[in-house]
Amino acid sequence: MRVNYDDLYQTVAALTAGEDDEVALMATVACEVHHSDDRFDWTGFYRVTAPEVLKIGPYQGGHGCLVIPFHRGVCGAAARTGKVQLVPDVDAFPGHIACASSTRSELVLPVRNRQGTLIGVFDIDSDQPDIFTTDDVAGLQRVLSLVFEN
């Protein structure tokens, strides 16, 4: 099953309407995105909890890394640069952190609040190589913007 981003957007909009608690919003988004597509093995947030530090937030899937500094891994790169990280082969990514040995490709998007402040990153791992597309980036950015920037 492949995600239909229009349907996902509508579902997330309905579920999060009127909610402003970031952790509740993250939990809802992680759950809905994770169950929307068979390609997604681990889906969740790492929250900015201190300068240059990400800590595990709401997620779906096996356990994740508890702490990721901005200078390490794909999530750290997204937080450090403020840019989407679309990684077709995690083994080829310098400094990749293997929270799960089954991960082959990864997509990480920076998450900002209404004020434009980085509050975390949204991380999706897959056990399939080169599985994420620019359509995934656009669809997920639209959902994240709806939930956290409005």
C-alpha positions as CSV (number, residue, x, y, z in Angstrom):
1,M,0.0,0.0,0.0
2,R,1.3,3.4,-1.0
3,V,0.2,6.6,0.8
4,N,-2.3,8.9,-0.8
5,Y,-1.0,12.3,0.5
6,D,-4.3,14.1,-0.2
7,D,-6.2,11.6,2.0
8,L,-3.4,11.7,4.7
9,Y,-3.6,15.5,4.7
10,Q,-7.4,15.4,5.2
11,T,-7.2,12.8,8.0
12,V,-4.4,14.6,9.9
13,A,-6.2,17.9,9.5
14,A,-9.4,16.4,11.0
15,L,-7.5,14.7,13.9
16,T,-5.4,17.7,14.9
17,A,-7.9,20.5,14.5
18,G,-7.8,22.8,17.5
19,E,-4.9,21.0,19.2
20,D,-1.7,22.9,20.1
21,D,0.2,20.5,22.2
22,E,3.3,19.7,20.2
23,V,3.8,16.2,21.7
24,A,0.1,15.3,21.1
25,L,0.5,16.5,17.5
26,M,3.7,14.6,17.0
27,A,2.1,11.4,18.3
28,T,-0.8,11.7,16.0
29,V,1.2,12.5,12.9
30,A,3.7,9.7,13.6
31,C,0.8,7.2,13.9
32,E,-1.1,8.3,10.8
33,V,2.0,8.5,8.6
34,H,3.4,5.2,9.8
35,H,0.2,3.3,9.0
36,S,-0.4,5.0,5.7
37,D,2.4,3.2,3.7
38,D,3.9,-0.2,3.8
39,R,7.3,1.2,3.0
40,F,7.6,3.0,6.3
41,D,9.3,0.8,9.0
42,W,10.1,3.4,11.6
43,T,8.3,6.8,11.7
44,G,8.8,9.4,14.3
45,F,10.1,12.6,15.7
46,Y,13.3,13.7,17.3
47,R,12.7,16.8,19.4
48,V,15.2,19.7,19.9
49,T,15.6,19.5,23.7
50,A,18.9,21.5,24.2
51,P,21.2,23.4,21.9
52,E,22.4,21.1,19.2
53,V,20.7,18.1,20.7
54,L,17.8,15.9,19.5
55,K,16.0,13.5,21.8
56,I,13.5,10.8,20.8
57,G,9.9,11.9,20.6
58,P,6.7,10.1,19.6
59,Y,7.2,7.3,17.1
60,Q,5.9,4.1,15.6
61,G,8.1,1.0,15.0
62,G,11.0,-0.5,16.9
63,H,13.0,1.5,19.4
64,G,14.9,4.5,18.2
65,C,18.1,6.2,19.3
66,L,17.5,8.2,22.5
67,V,19.8,11.1,21.8
68,I,21.2,12.4,18.5
69,P,23.6,15.4,18.4
70,F,23.2,17.8,15.5
71,H,26.7,16.8,14.2
72,R,25.8,13.1,13.8
73,G,23.7,11.1,11.4
74,V,20.9,11.9,8.9
75,C,18.6,13.4,11.6
76,G,21.5,15.6,12.8
77,A,22.2,16.8,9.3
78,A,18.5,17.8,8.8
79,A,18.5,19.7,12.1
80,R,21.9,21.3,11.5
81,T,21.3,22.4,7.9
82,G,17.5,22.9,8.1
83,K,17.2,21.0,4.9
84,V,15.4,17.8,4.0
85,Q,17.6,14.7,3.9
86,L,16.6,12.2,1.2
87,V,19.0,9.3,1.6
88,P,18.6,6.4,-0.9
89,D,21.4,4.3,0.7
90,V,22.1,4.9,4.4
91,D,25.4,2.9,4.2
92,A,26.7,5.6,1.8
93,F,25.8,8.5,4.1
94,P,28.8,9.6,6.1
95,G,28.2,9.3,9.8
96,H,24.9,7.4,9.5
97,I,23.7,6.2,12.9
98,A,22.3,2.7,12.7
99,C,19.5,2.7,15.2
100,A,18.1,-0.3,13.4
101,S,20.3,-2.6,11.3
102,S,17.5,-3.2,8.8
103,T,17.3,0.4,7.6
104,R,18.3,0.8,4.0
105,S,16.9,4.3,3.1
106,E,15.8,7.3,5.1
107,L,13.9,10.5,4.8
108,V,14.2,13.3,7.4
109,L,12.4,16.6,7.3
110,P,13.0,19.6,9.6
111,V,10.0,20.6,11.7
112,R,9.4,24.2,12.5
113,N,6.7,25.9,14.6
114,R,4.6,29.0,13.8
115,Q,7.5,31.3,14.7
116,G,9.9,29.5,12.4
117,T,11.9,27.9,15.2
118,L,13.2,24.4,14.6
119,I,11.4,22.1,17.1
120,G,12.6,18.8,15.8
121,V,12.9,16.5,12.8
122,F,10.5,14.0,11.3
123,D,12.3,10.7,10.4
124,I,11.1,7.8,8.3
125,D,13.2,4.7,7.8
126,S,12.6,1.9,5.3
127,D,14.1,-1.5,4.9
128,Q,14.0,-1.0,1.1
129,P,16.8,0.9,-0.6
130,D,16.1,4.1,-2.6
131,I,12.4,4.0,-1.8
132,F,11.6,7.6,-1.0
133,T,10.7,10.1,-3.7
134,T,10.3,13.9,-4.1
135,D,6.5,13.2,-4.0
136,D,7.1,11.9,-0.4
137,V,9.0,15.0,0.5
138,A,6.3,17.3,-0.9
139,G,3.4,15.4,0.7
140,L,5.0,15.2,4.1
141,Q,6.1,18.8,4.1
142,R,2.5,19.8,3.4
143,V,1.3,17.7,6.3
144,L,4.0,19.0,8.7
145,S,3.3,22.6,7.7
146,L,-0.4,22.2,8.3
147,V,0.1,20.7,11.8
148,F,3.0,22.7,13.2
149,E,3.2,26.0,11.3
150,N,-0.5,27.1,11.3
